Amino acid sequence: MRKAKKTRKTDETGIEIELNLDGCGEYEIAVPLKFLTHMLESFSKHSKFDLKVKAEGDVEVDDHHLVEDVGIVLGETLVKALGDKKGVTRIAHSIVPMDDARAEVAVDLSGRPYAVIDLPFSEFHEKKVGDVSKENVEHLLESLALNGRFNLNVKVEGRNDHHKVEAVFKALAVALKRACQVAGEDIPSTKGVI
Protein backbone atom coordinates (compact mmCIF):
# COMPACT_ATOMS: atom_id res chain seq x y z
CA MET A 1 0.00 0.00 0.00
CA ARG A 2 1.10 3.54 -0.71
CA LYS A 3 1.24 5.06 2.75
CA ALA A 4 3.33 7.77 4.37
CA LYS A 5 3.68 9.70 7.59
CA LYS A 6 5.38 13.08 8.03
CA THR A 7 5.82 15.49 10.92
CA ARG A 8 6.89 19.10 11.22
CA LYS A 9 7.68 20.86 14.50
CA THR A 10 8.50 24.56 14.66
CA ASP A 11 8.20 27.24 17.32
CA GLU A 12 4.87 28.15 15.71
CA THR A 13 3.26 24.80 14.90
CA GLY A 14 3.33 21.06 15.38
CA ILE A 15 1.92 18.98 12.51
CA GLU A 16 1.65 15.20 12.08
CA ILE A 17 0.01 13.72 8.98
CA GLU A 18 -0.57 10.12 7.90
CA LEU A 19 -1.82 9.43 4.38
CA ASN A 20 -2.91 6.21 2.68
CA LEU A 21 -3.51 6.68 -1.04
CA ASP A 22 -5.13 3.25 -1.31
CA GLY A 23 -7.63 3.82 1.48
CA CYS A 24 -11.39 4.25 1.57
CA GLY A 25 -11.80 7.85 2.74
CA GLU A 26 -11.52 7.36 6.48
CA TYR A 27 -10.23 10.33 8.44
CA GLU A 28 -9.22 11.52 11.89
CA ILE A 29 -8.68 15.27 11.91
CA ALA A 30 -7.61 17.11 15.08
CA VAL A 31 -7.05 20.72 14.06
CA PRO A 32 -8.07 23.79 16.12
CA LEU A 33 -9.57 25.51 13.05
CA LYS A 34 -13.06 24.11 12.42
CA PHE A 35 -13.35 25.20 8.78
CA LEU A 36 -9.96 23.67 7.95
CA THR A 37 -11.09 20.48 9.70
CA HIS A 38 -14.23 20.45 7.54
CA MET A 39 -12.21 20.91 4.33
CA LEU A 40 -9.70 18.17 5.24
CA GLU A 41 -12.55 15.77 6.06
CA SER A 42 -14.17 16.57 2.72
CA PHE A 43 -10.84 16.11 0.93
CA SER A 44 -10.35 12.67 2.51
CA LYS A 45 -13.91 11.53 1.85
CA HIS A 46 -13.93 12.50 -1.84
CA SER A 47 -10.37 11.38 -2.64
CA LYS A 48 -10.86 8.07 -0.83
CA PHE A 49 -7.46 8.74 0.77
CA ASP A 50 -7.28 7.75 4.43
CA LEU A 51 -6.07 10.84 6.25
CA LYS A 52 -4.98 11.49 9.82
CA VAL A 53 -4.02 15.03 10.78
CA LYS A 54 -2.93 16.26 14.20
CA ALA A 55 -2.10 19.94 14.19
CA GLU A 56 -1.58 22.62 16.78
CA GLY A 57 -0.27 26.11 16.40
CA ASP A 58 -0.29 29.74 17.39
CA VAL A 59 -3.85 30.38 16.23
CA GLU A 60 -4.14 33.04 18.93
CA VAL A 61 -1.87 35.12 16.66
CA ASP A 62 -3.80 34.19 13.50
CA ASP A 63 -4.39 31.14 11.31
CA HIS A 64 -1.54 31.70 8.81
CA HIS A 65 1.20 29.49 10.31
CA LEU A 66 -1.08 26.54 10.98
CA VAL A 67 -2.79 26.63 7.58
CA GLU A 68 0.52 27.00 5.74
CA ASP A 69 2.23 24.19 7.66
CA VAL A 70 -0.69 21.81 7.13
CA GLY A 71 -0.32 22.46 3.38
CA ILE A 72 3.44 21.92 3.54
CA VAL A 73 3.24 18.64 5.45
CA LEU A 74 0.30 17.28 3.45
CA GLY A 75 2.27 17.95 0.25
CA GLU A 76 5.41 16.28 1.62
CA THR A 77 3.35 13.29 2.76
CA LEU A 78 1.81 12.96 -0.70
CA VAL A 79 5.28 12.91 -2.31
CA LYS A 80 6.48 10.23 0.09
CA ALA A 81 3.34 8.08 -0.42
CA LEU A 82 3.61 8.30 -4.22
CA GLY A 83 7.21 7.07 -4.23
CA ASP A 84 8.59 6.84 -7.79
CA LYS A 85 5.06 7.34 -9.24
CA LYS A 86 5.43 4.19 -11.32
CA GLY A 87 2.16 3.42 -13.08
CA VAL A 88 0.17 6.43 -11.84
CA THR A 89 -2.27 8.13 -14.17
CA ARG A 90 -0.39 11.39 -13.43
CA ILE A 91 -2.70 13.96 -15.09
CA ALA A 92 -6.33 14.43 -14.10
CA HIS A 93 -9.06 17.01 -13.63
CA SER A 94 -12.43 17.39 -11.99
CA ILE A 95 -15.36 19.79 -12.15
CA VAL A 96 -17.49 19.93 -9.01
CA PRO A 97 -20.63 21.99 -8.46
CA MET A 98 -21.86 22.96 -5.00
CA ASP A 99 -25.13 24.87 -5.10
CA ASP A 100 -24.20 28.24 -6.66
CA ALA A 101 -20.48 27.43 -6.93
CA ARG A 102 -18.52 25.53 -9.56
CA ALA A 103 -14.87 24.55 -9.16
CA GLU A 104 -12.62 23.18 -11.87
CA VAL A 105 -9.32 21.65 -10.74
CA ALA A 106 -6.60 20.14 -12.92
CA VAL A 107 -3.46 18.45 -11.59
CA ASP A 108 -0.28 17.01 -13.05
CA LEU A 109 1.98 14.94 -10.78
CA SER A 110 4.88 16.10 -12.95
CA GLY A 111 7.40 16.80 -10.21
CA ARG A 112 7.38 20.41 -11.40
CA PRO A 113 5.44 22.31 -8.74
CA TYR A 114 3.32 25.24 -9.83
CA ALA A 115 0.01 26.72 -8.72
CA VAL A 116 -2.43 28.88 -10.66
CA ILE A 117 -5.43 29.66 -8.48
CA ASP A 118 -8.39 31.73 -9.64
CA LEU A 119 -10.55 31.82 -6.50
CA PRO A 120 -12.33 35.18 -6.30
CA PHE A 121 -13.97 35.94 -2.97
CA SER A 122 -16.90 38.23 -2.34
CA GLU A 123 -15.92 41.75 -1.31
CA PHE A 124 -19.11 42.15 0.70
CA HIS A 125 -18.67 39.38 3.22
CA GLU A 126 -16.35 38.65 6.12
CA LYS A 127 -12.59 38.40 5.62
CA LYS A 128 -12.78 34.78 6.72
CA VAL A 129 -14.52 31.63 5.62
CA GLY A 130 -15.49 30.16 8.95
CA ASP A 131 -12.38 30.62 11.08
CA VAL A 132 -9.86 30.63 8.20
CA SER A 133 -8.73 33.86 6.52
CA LYS A 134 -9.70 33.90 2.85
CA GLU A 135 -6.13 34.72 1.80
CA ASN A 136 -4.91 31.61 3.61
CA VAL A 137 -7.20 29.30 1.62
CA GLU A 138 -5.19 30.13 -1.50
CA HIS A 139 -1.96 29.92 0.51
CA LEU A 140 -2.87 26.41 1.71
CA LEU A 141 -3.47 25.26 -1.87
CA GLU A 142 -0.18 26.79 -3.03
CA SER A 143 1.74 25.23 -0.12
CA LEU A 144 0.20 21.83 -0.89
CA ALA A 145 1.05 21.99 -4.61
CA LEU A 146 4.59 23.31 -4.15
CA ASN A 147 5.50 20.80 -1.43
CA GLY A 148 3.54 18.03 -3.15
CA ARG A 149 5.61 18.72 -6.27
CA PHE A 150 2.61 18.86 -8.59
CA ASN A 151 1.06 21.36 -10.96
CA LEU A 152 -2.27 22.70 -9.72
CA ASN A 153 -4.75 24.78 -11.69
CA VAL A 154 -7.92 25.99 -9.99
CA LYS A 155 -10.78 28.03 -11.43
CA VAL A 156 -13.87 28.86 -9.38
CA GLU A 157 -17.17 30.63 -10.00
CA GLY A 158 -20.02 31.30 -7.60
CA ARG A 159 -21.47 33.61 -4.98
CA ASN A 160 -21.16 31.91 -1.60
CA ASP A 161 -17.55 31.84 -0.37
CA HIS A 162 -18.05 28.69 1.73
CA HIS A 163 -19.51 26.86 -1.26
CA LYS A 164 -16.67 28.00 -3.51
CA VAL A 165 -13.96 26.76 -1.14
CA GLU A 166 -15.72 23.48 -0.43
CA ALA A 167 -16.19 22.87 -4.17
CA VAL A 168 -12.44 23.44 -4.64
CA PHE A 169 -11.49 20.89 -1.97
CA LYS A 170 -13.90 18.32 -3.41
CA ALA A 171 -12.66 18.90 -6.96
CA LEU A 172 -9.04 18.72 -5.78
CA ALA A 173 -9.83 15.46 -3.99
CA VAL A 174 -11.38 13.88 -7.08
CA ALA A 175 -8.60 15.12 -9.39
CA LEU A 176 -5.83 13.83 -7.09
CA LYS A 177 -7.64 10.52 -6.62
CA ARG A 178 -7.69 10.08 -10.41
CA ALA A 179 -4.09 11.25 -10.90
CA CYS A 180 -2.78 8.93 -8.17
CA GLN A 181 -4.59 5.84 -9.47
CA VAL A 182 -2.29 3.12 -10.71
CA ALA A 183 -3.14 2.51 -14.37
CA GLY A 184 -0.04 0.72 -15.60
CA GLU A 185 3.51 -0.25 -14.75
CA ASP A 186 5.57 2.44 -16.47
CA ILE A 187 6.63 5.89 -15.35
CA PRO A 188 4.14 8.15 -17.19
CA SER A 189 6.73 10.40 -18.83
CA THR A 190 8.78 10.41 -22.01
CA LYS A 191 11.73 11.33 -19.77
CA GLY A 192 11.41 8.06 -17.86
CA VAL A 193 11.24 9.89 -14.52
CA ILE A 194 8.88 12.35 -12.84
Phi and psi in degrees as GROMACS dihedral restraints (atoms count N, CA, C in turn):
[ dihedral_restraints ]
;  ai    aj    ak    al  type     phi  dphi    fc
    3     4     5     6     1   -91.7    20    10
    4     5     6     7     1    94.5    20    10
    6     7     8     9     1  -125.6    20    10
    7     8     9    10     1   155.0    20    10
    9    10    11    12     1  -156.8    20    10
   10    11    12    13     1   157.5    20    10
   12    13    14    15     1  -138.3    20    10
   13    14    15    16     1   134.0    20    10
   15    16    17    18     1  -137.7    20    10
   16    17    18    19     1   150.1    20    10
   18    19    20    21     1  -131.7    20    10
   19    20    21    22     1   156.9    20    10
   21    22    23    24     1  -146.6    20    10
   22    23    24    25     1   126.1    20    10
   24    25    26    27     1  -127.5    20    10
   25    26    27    28     1   120.3    20    10
   27    28    29    30     1  -128.0    20    10
   28    29    30    31     1  -179.7    20    10
   30    31    32    33     1   -70.5    20    10
   31    32    33    34     1   -13.5    20    10
   33    34    35    36     1  -103.8    20    10
   34    35    36    37     1   -31.5    20    10
   36    37    38    39     1  -145.4    20    10
   37    38    39    40     1   162.6    20    10
   39    40    41    42     1  -134.9    20    10
   40    41    42    43     1   119.2    20    10
   42    43    44    45     1  -127.1    20    10
   43    44    45    46     1   135.0    20    10
   45    46    47    48     1  -134.8    20    10
   46    47    48    49     1   124.8    20    10
   48    49    50    51     1  -131.2    20    10
   49    50    51    52     1   134.1    20    10
   51    52    53    54     1  -118.4    20    10
   52    53    54    55     1   135.8    20    10
   54    55    56    57     1  -135.9    20    10
   55    56    57    58     1   132.7    20    10
   57    58    59    60     1  -123.4    20    10
   58    59    60    61     1   108.2    20    10
   60    61    62    63     1   -69.4    20    10
   61    62    63    64     1   -20.2    20    10
   63    64    65    66     1  -107.0    20    10
   64    65    66    67     1    36.2    20    10
   66    67    68    69     1   -91.8    20    10
   67    68    69    70     1  -154.9    20    10
   69    70    71    72     1  -133.9    20    10
   70    71    72    73     1    16.4    20    10
   72    73    74    75     1    88.9    20    10
   73    74    75    76     1    22.5    20    10
   75    76    77    78     1   -83.4    20    10
   76    77    78    79     1   145.4    20    10
   78    79    80    81     1  -144.9    20    10
   79    80    81    82     1   151.4    20    10
   81    82    83    84     1  -136.4    20    10
   82    83    84    85     1   107.6    20    10
   84    85    86    87     1  -117.5    20    10
   85    86    87    88     1   120.4    20    10
   87    88    89    90     1  -123.9    20    10
   88    89    90    91     1    88.6    20    10
   90    91    92    93     1  -131.8    20    10
   91    92    93    94     1   136.1    20    10
   93    94    95    96     1   -71.3    20    10
   94    95    96    97     1    -7.2    20    10
   96    97    98    99     1  -100.9    20    10
   97    98    99   100     1   114.3    20    10
   99   100   101   102     1   -66.7    20    10
  100   101   102   103     1   -38.2    20    10
  102   103   104   105     1   -68.4    20    10
  103   104   105   106     1   -39.6    20    10
  105   106   107   108     1   -62.9    20    10
  106   107   108   109     1   -41.2    20    10
  108   109   110   111     1   -56.4    20    10
  109   110   111   112     1   -48.5    20    10
  111   112   113   114     1   -58.6    20    10
  112   113   114   115     1   -42.8    20    10
  114   115   116   117     1   -68.8    20    10
  115   116   117   118     1   -39.9    20    10
  117   118   119   120     1   -67.1    20    10
  118   119   120   121     1   -38.2    20    10
  120   121   122   123     1   -63.2    20    10
  121   122   123   124     1   -43.7    20    10
  123   124   125   126     1   -63.7    20    10
  124   125   126   127     1   -41.9    20    10
  126   127   128   129     1   -59.3    20    10
  127   128   129   130     1   -46.7    20    10
  129   130   131   132     1   -63.0    20    10
  130   131   132   133     1   -47.9    20    10
  132   133   134   135     1   -59.9    20    10
  133   134   135   136     1   -44.3    20    10
  135   136   137   138     1   -85.8    20    10
  136   137   138   139     1   -19.7    20    10
  138   139   140   141     1   -86.8    20    10
  139   140   141   142     1   -18.9    20    10
  141   142   143   144     1    66.6    20    10
  142   143   144   145     1    14.6    20    10
  144   145   146   147     1   -81.9    20    10
  145   146   147   148     1   133.3    20    10
  147   148   149   150     1   -75.9    20    10
  148   149   150   151     1   133.1    20    10
  150   151   152   153     1  -138.8    20    10
  151   152   153   154     1   126.3    20    10
  153   154   155   156     1  -120.0    20    10
  154   155   156   157     1   127.1    20    10
  156   157   158   159     1  -132.0    20    10
  157   158   159   160     1   124.2    20    10
  159   160   161   162     1  -118.0    20    10
  160   161   162   163     1   121.9    20    10
  162   163   164   165     1  -142.8    20    10
  163   164   165   166     1   138.2    20    10
  165   166   167   168     1  -138.9    20    10
  166   167   168   169     1   154.7    20    10
  168   169   170   171     1  -173.4    20    10
  169   170   171   172     1  -178.4    20    10
  171   172   173   174     1   -82.6    20    10
  172   173   174   175     1    58.0    20    10
  174   175   176   177     1   -68.3    20    10
  175   176   177   178     1   -12.9    20    10
  177   178   179   180     1   -69.5    20    10
  178   179   180   181     1   -22.9    20    10
  180   181   182   183     1   -77.8    20    10
  181   182   183   184     1   -61.8    20    10
  183   184   185   186     1  -173.8    20    10
  184   185   186   187     1  -173.6    20    10
  186   187   188   189     1   -91.5    20    10
  187   188   189   190     1    -4.4    20    10
  189   190   191   192     1   -57.7    20    10
  190   191   192   193     1   -54.0    20    10
  192   193   194   195     1   -61.4    20    10
  193   194   195   196     1   -44.0    20    10
  195   196   197   198     1   -66.2    20    10
  196   197   198   199     1   -46.8    20    10
  198   199   200   201     1   -61.9    20    10
  199   200   201   202     1   -46.6    20    10
  201   202   203   204     1   -60.3    20    10
  202   203   204   205     1   -46.9    20    10
  204   205   206   207     1   -69.4    20    10
  205   206   207   208     1   -32.2    20    10
  207   208   209   210     1   -62.8    20    10
  208   209   210   211     1   -43.0    20    10
  210   211   212   213     1   -61.7    20    10
  211   212   213   214     1   -43.4    20    10
  213   214   215   216     1   -60.2    20    10
  214   215   216   217     1   -51.6    20    10
  216   217   218   219     1   -70.7    20    10
  217   218   219   220     1   -37.1    20    10
  219   220   221   222     1   -62.9    20    10
  220   221   222   223     1   -41.2    20    10
  222   223   224   225     1   -62.5    20    10
  223   224   225   226     1   -46.5    20    10
  225   226   227   228     1   -62.5    20    10
  226   227   228   229     1   -37.0    20    10
  228   229   230   231     1   -67.6    20    10
  229   230   231   232     1   -39.0    20    10
  231   232   233   234     1   -61.2    20    10
  232   233   234   235     1   -45.3    20    10
  234   235   236   237     1   -58.5    20    10
  235   236   237   238     1   -47.0    20    10
  237   238   239   240     1   -63.5    20    10
  238   239   240   241     1   -42.8    20    10
  240   241   242   243     1   -66.8    20    10
  241   242   243   244     1   -34.6    20    10
  243   244   245   246     1   -72.0    20    10
  244   245   246   247     1   -25.2    20    10
  246   247   248   249     1    60.6    20    10
  247   248   249   250     1  -130.7    20    10
  249   250   251   252     1   -83.2    20    10
  250   251   252   253     1     0.2    20    10
  252   253   254   255     1    65.7    20    10
  253   254   255   256     1    18.2    20    10
  255   256   257   258     1   -59.8    20    10
  256   257   258   259     1   123.7    20    10
  258   259   260   261     1    84.8    20    10
  259   260   261   262     1    -6.7    20    10
  261   262   263   264     1   -68.5    20    10
  262   263   264   265     1   155.0    20    10
  264   265   266   267     1   -63.9    20    10
  265   266   267   268     1   -37.1    20    10
  267   268   269   270     1    81.2    20    10
  268   269   270   271     1   -54.9    20    10
  270   271   272   273     1  -113.6    20    10
  271   272   273   274     1   130.8    20    10
  273   274   275   276     1  -157.6    20    10
  274   275   276   277     1   163.8    20    10
  276   277   278   279     1  -146.7    20    10
  277   278   279   280     1   167.1    20    10
  279   280   281   282     1  -154.0    20    10
  280   281   282   283     1   143.4    20    10
  282   283   284   285     1  -119.1    20    10
  283   284   285   286     1   123.9    20    10
  285   286   287   288     1  -127.1    20    10
  286   287   288   289     1   124.5    20    10
  288   289   290   291     1   -91.9    20    10
  289   290   291   292     1   149.9    20    10
  291   292   293   294     1  -144.4    20    10
  292   293   294   295     1   100.4    20    10
  294   295   296   297     1    52.9    20    10
  295   296   297   298     1  -113.4    20    10
  297   298   299   300     1   -78.9    20    10
  298   299   300   301     1   -14.3    20    10
  300   301   302   303     1   -98.3    20    10
  301   302   303   304     1   153.8    20    10
  303   304   305   306     1  -143.1    20    10
  304   305   306   307     1   123.3    20    10
  306   307   308   309     1  -118.2    20    10
  307   308   309   310     1   133.9    20    10
  309   310   311   312     1  -117.6    20    10
  310   311   312   313     1   124.4    20    10
  312   313   314   315     1  -127.9    20    10
  313   314   315   316     1   131.5    20    10
  315   316   317   318     1  -124.7    20    10
  316   317   318   319     1   138.3    20    10
  318   319   320   321     1  -131.8    20    10
  319   320   321   322     1   151.6    20    10
  321   322   323   324     1  -138.7    20    10
  322   323   324   325     1   115.5    20    10
  324   325   326   327     1   -79.1    20    10
  325   326   327   328     1    51.6    20    10
  327   328   329   330     1   -77.6    20    10
  328   329   330   331     1   -15.9    20    10
  330   331   332   333     1    83.6    20    10
  331   332   333   334     1    -1.6    20    10
  333   334   335   336     1  -110.7    20    10
  334   335   336   337     1    94.6    20    10
  336   337   338   339     1   -70.0    20    10
  337   338   339   340     1   135.6    20    10
  339   340   341   342     1  -163.0    20    10
  340   341   342   343     1   146.7    20    10
  342   343   344   345     1  -136.8    20    10
  343   344   345   346     1   125.7    20    10
  345   346   347   348     1  -120.8    20    10
  346   347   348   349     1   112.9    20    10
  348   349   350   351     1  -125.3    20    10
  349   350   351   352     1   115.4    20    10
  351   352   353   354     1  -109.7    20    10
  352   353   354   355     1    88.6    20    10
  354   355   356   357     1  -128.5    20    10
  355   356   357   358     1    79.9    20    10
  357   358   359   360     1   -75.1    20    10
  358   359   360   361     1   132.7    20    10
  360   361   362   363     1  -103.6    20    10
  361   362   363   364     1   154.8    20    10
  363   364   365   366     1   -65.6    20    10
  364   365   366   367     1   137.3    20    10
  366   367   368   369     1   -81.2    20    10
  367   368   369   370     1   -12.6    20    10
  369   370   371   372     1   -99.4    20    10
  370   371   372   373     1     0.1    20    10
  372   373   374   375     1  -111.2    20    10
  373   374   375   376     1  -175.3    20    10
  375   376   377   378     1   -57.4    20    10
  376   377   378   379     1   164.0    20    10
  378   379   380   381     1   -83.4    20    10
  379   380   381   382     1     0.1    20    10
  381   382   383   384     1  -125.8    20    10
  382   383   384   385     1   157.2    20    10
  384   385   386   387     1  -109.1    20    10
  385   386   387   388     1   109.8    20    10
  387   388   389   390     1    63.4    20    10
  388   389   390   391     1  -122.5    20    10
  390   391   392   393     1  -109.5    20    10
  391   392   393   394     1    19.5    20    10
  393   394   395   396     1  -116.0    20    10
  394   395   396   397     1   129.0    20    10
  396   397   398   399     1   -61.1    20    10
  397   398   399   400     1   137.2    20    10
  399   400   401   402     1   -55.8    20    10
  400   401   402   403     1   -41.3    20    10
  402   403   404   405     1   -62.1    20    10
  403   404   405   406     1   -27.8    20    10
  405   406   407   408     1   -81.7    20    10
  406   407   408   409     1   -15.8    20    10
  408   409   410   411     1   -63.4    20    10
  409   410   411   412     1   -49.5    20    10
  411   412   413   414     1   -63.5    20    10
  412   413   414   415     1   -39.0    20    10
  414   415   416   417     1   -64.1    20    10
  415   416   417   418     1   -38.4    20    10
  417   418   419   420     1   -61.2    20    10
  418   419   420   421     1   -46.2    20    10
  420   421   422   423     1   -63.1    20    10
  421   422   423   424     1   -42.3    20    10
  423   424   425   426     1   -63.2    20    10
  424   425   426   427     1   -45.2    20    10
  426   427   428   429     1   -61.5    20    10
  427   428   429   430     1   -40.4    20    10
  429   430   431   432     1   -63.3    20    10
  430   431   432   433     1   -48.4    20    10
  432   433   434   435     1   -65.6    20    10
  433   434   435   436     1   -45.1    20    10
  435   436   437   438     1   -66.2    20    10
  436   437   438   439     1   -42.3    20    10
  438   439   440   441     1   -82.5    20    10
  439   440   441   442     1   -20.9    20    10
  441   442   443   444     1   -84.8    20    10
  442   443   444   445     1    -4.1    20    10
  444   445   446   447     1    56.1    20    10
  445   446   447   448     1    44.0    20    10
  447   448   449   450     1  -132.0    20    10
  448   449   450   451     1   160.2    20    10
  450   451   452   453     1   -88.1    20    10
  451   452   453   454     1   130.3    20    10
  453   454   455   456     1  -127.3    20    10
  454   455   456   457     1   125.3    20    10
  456   457   458   459     1  -122.4    20    10
  457   458   459   460     1   127.0    20    10
  459   460   461   462     1  -128.5    20    10
  460   461   462   463     1   132.4    20    10
  462   463   464   465     1  -135.6    20    10
  463   464   465   466     1   129.0    20    10
  465   466   467   468     1  -130.9    20    10
  466   467   468   469     1   142.1    20    10
  468   469   470   471     1  -130.0    20    10
  469   470   471   472     1   155.0    20    10
  471   472   473   474     1   147.1    20    10
  472   473   474   475     1  -178.4    20    10
  474   475   476   477     1  -112.0    20    10
  475   476   477   478     1   -45.1    20    10
  477   478   479   480     1   -84.8    20    10
  478   479   480   481     1   121.2    20    10
  480   481   482   483     1   -62.6    20    10
  481   482   483   484     1   -39.2    20    10
  483   484   485   486     1   -60.7    20    10
  484   485   486   487     1   -46.8    20    10
  486   487   488   489     1   -62.3    20    10
  487   488   489   490     1   -39.7    20    10
  489   490   491   492     1   -62.5    20    10
  490   491   492   493     1   -47.2    20    10
  492   493   494   495     1   -66.6    20    10
  493   494   495   496     1   -43.3    20    10
  495   496   497   498     1   -64.1    20    10
  496   497   498   499     1   -38.4    20    10
  498   499   500   501     1   -62.2    20    10
  499   500   501   502     1   -38.2    20    10
  501   502   503   504     1   -62.0    20    10
  502   503   504   505     1   -48.3    20    10
  504   505   506   507     1   -64.7    20    10
  505   506   507   508     1   -36.5    20    10
  507   508   509   510     1   -68.5    20    10
  508   509   510   511     1   -43.4    20    10
  510   511   512   513     1   -65.8    20    10
  511   512   513   514     1   -39.7    20    10
  513   514   515   516     1   -61.8    20    10
  514   515   516   517     1   -42.4    20    10
  516   517   518   519     1   -59.8    20    10
  517   518   519   520     1   -48.3    20    10
  519   520   521   522     1   -66.2    20    10
  520   521   522   523     1   -42.4    20    10
  522   523   524   525     1   -63.7    20    10
  523   524   525   526     1   -44.8    20    10
  525   526   527   528     1   -67.3    20    10
  526   527   528   529     1   -37.4    20    10
  528   529   530   531     1   -56.9    20    10
  529   530   531   532     1   -47.0    20    10
  531   532   533   534     1   -66.3    20    10
  532   533   534   535     1   -43.3    20    10
  534   535   536   537     1   -66.4    20    10
  535   536   537   538     1   -33.3    20    10
  537   538   539   540     1   -84.1    20    10
  538   539   540   541     1   -11.6    20    10
  540   541   542   543     1   -62.7    20    10
  541   542   543   544     1   138.4    20    10
  543   544   545   546     1   -82.1    20    10
  544   545   546   547     1   120.7    20    10
  546   547   548   549     1  -122.6    20    10
  547   548   549   550     1     3.5    20    10
  549   550   551   552     1  -173.4    20    10
  550   551   552   553     1  -159.5    20    10
  552   553   554   555     1  -121.5    20    10
  553   554   555   556     1   -10.5    20    10
  555   556   557   558     1   -92.6    20    10
  556   557   558   559     1   162.1    20    10
  558   559   560   561     1   -74.3    20    10
  559   560   561   562     1   123.5    20    10
  561   562   563   564     1   -79.0    20    10
  562   563   564   565     1    68.9    20    10
  564   565   566   567     1  -160.3    20    10
  565   566   567   568     1   142.1    20    10
  567   568   569   570     1   -69.2    20    10
  568   569   570   571     1   -17.3    20    10
  570   571   572   573     1   -76.5    20    10
  571   572   573   574     1   -23.7    20    10
  573   574   575   576     1    90.1    20    10
  574   575   576   577     1    -6.1    20    10
  576   577   578   579     1  -143.6    20    10
  577   578   579   580     1   151.8    20    10
